[in-house]
Structures are given as C-alpha cells and as structure tokens.
C-alpha cells in the first residue's frame, strides 16, 4: 500500500541530526528528470538500485531502524526520482539535498526515524505538513491507508503531485496551502508529521490529532531544537521521547520566524 492568519512557509529539513547539506542551492528553477513509471514496477527500472540497497543497509538499518514496514517502504521508493536531475547521482547519499525554492529533501535516516517513530499501521490516515519533494509522502503511502500532505510553495506542491502521480500513488492527496491550519476537512488524523520547526506545537494540529494518535514535530529555536514525539491521551498531548535536531525554522510569508 501502498496552519493562523498568516501563511507559514514550511521548509523541509535543511540540517539534520547526523548530516548537513553539502550542496549549494541552485536557484528557484530546478530541472527534474522526465522519467516516469508506475510505482513498484521492480528494481530494473532503477539504475541506482545498488546504491539504494546500500543506503537502506548502512544508513538506515545499521542505525537501528528495525520496523519491517518502514524498511520495505524504502525498498519500494526511488529517492532519485524526487531530486533534481543534476543531483540524482547523490540521491542515495547520507545527506539532505536542495530541491529548489530554498527547500531540501531530508536525510534518509531522518525520514526513516520519523516514520518509524509514529508506529504506523495499514489502516492509518496521516497528515504531513511540508510536502517538499514528495519523498516522505511516498514513504508514508507505502505503509498507511491514506496520506494528506500540505505544501505552501505552489511550484513544489505541483511538482510533487506530478511525481507522485507518475509513480502511481492513488492514496496521496496534495494540498497547496497553509499548513499551520492543518486539513480540518479530513481530521482527525491517526498520525501527523511536521517537517519544519515552530517554537511550539500549533494548536490546530493538536486539535486535528485523533485520540490515541501520534505526532512527530521539530520544536524550538534555530540552534536549539528537539524532535518531539507526542501521543494524544484523554485529549492532551503527552511527550514520549525527543531527539536533538536542526530543522529549518517555521516562518511566515515575510520570513519572520514563528
């Protein structure tokens, strides 16, 4: 299987726990490969198959990711399809990569860590804030029933939609809009994943998380953040665990940190 009155700009994580981006932003107009295909068509359609398998073994499994659904999702999704053409040769390296508009595709390990932390099941409905390249949404869609993902940058949202459609995903809805507000029409959600760092957990997202559901979100100032895993119990969010991280801050449309 497979946010507040101001607009919030959700960047994908630009500097993560174990690696930081070593590739400079190349500008707003980024060229992607036109190659398309149906998801799950097999390893022969991926010219980087060996690199992908090595990424899963050495970057993800070797660091403690054991959830077989998560590992299977990584085997199914080709990361190089979600990055610009000129960076595809680095798609399976242990680093985030720029995808245009000041955003990045997150480091593979962080994608895996956040996904596993949510303890997802195949009947879950998940909200993602910050679609970016669409890679994280694809990973989620391999595990859960449906993914609702929001991207405020129109060009990135449209690009992600194109890639996800080309890959054959029918259980992902992409919305171009304000992620701070969540997606109330489809709430409550069994799980919520946020990929940019506010200074506190947004109230609309608290409200849209189902009872017993989990949320993973980076919280804090630019140089003092933690990745927080929350569970909703009796209507309240309980912090279960955290990890030091460095995500791009959540900012409004004027670039002001939230």
Buried (B, 14 or more C-beta within 10 A) or exposed (E): EBBBEBBBBBBBBBBBBEBBBEBEBBEEEBEBEEEEBEBEEEEEBBEBBEBBBEBBEEBBBEBEBEBEBBBEBBBBBBBBBBBBEEBBEBBBBBBBBBBBBBBBBBBBBBBBBBBBBBBBEEEBBBBBBBBBBBBBBBBBBBBBBBBBBBBBBEBBBEBBBBBBBBBEBEBBBBBBBBBBBBBEEBBBBBBBBBBBBBEEBBEBBBEBBBEEBBBBBBBBEEEEBBBBBBBBEEEEBEEEEBBEBBBBBBBBEEEEEB
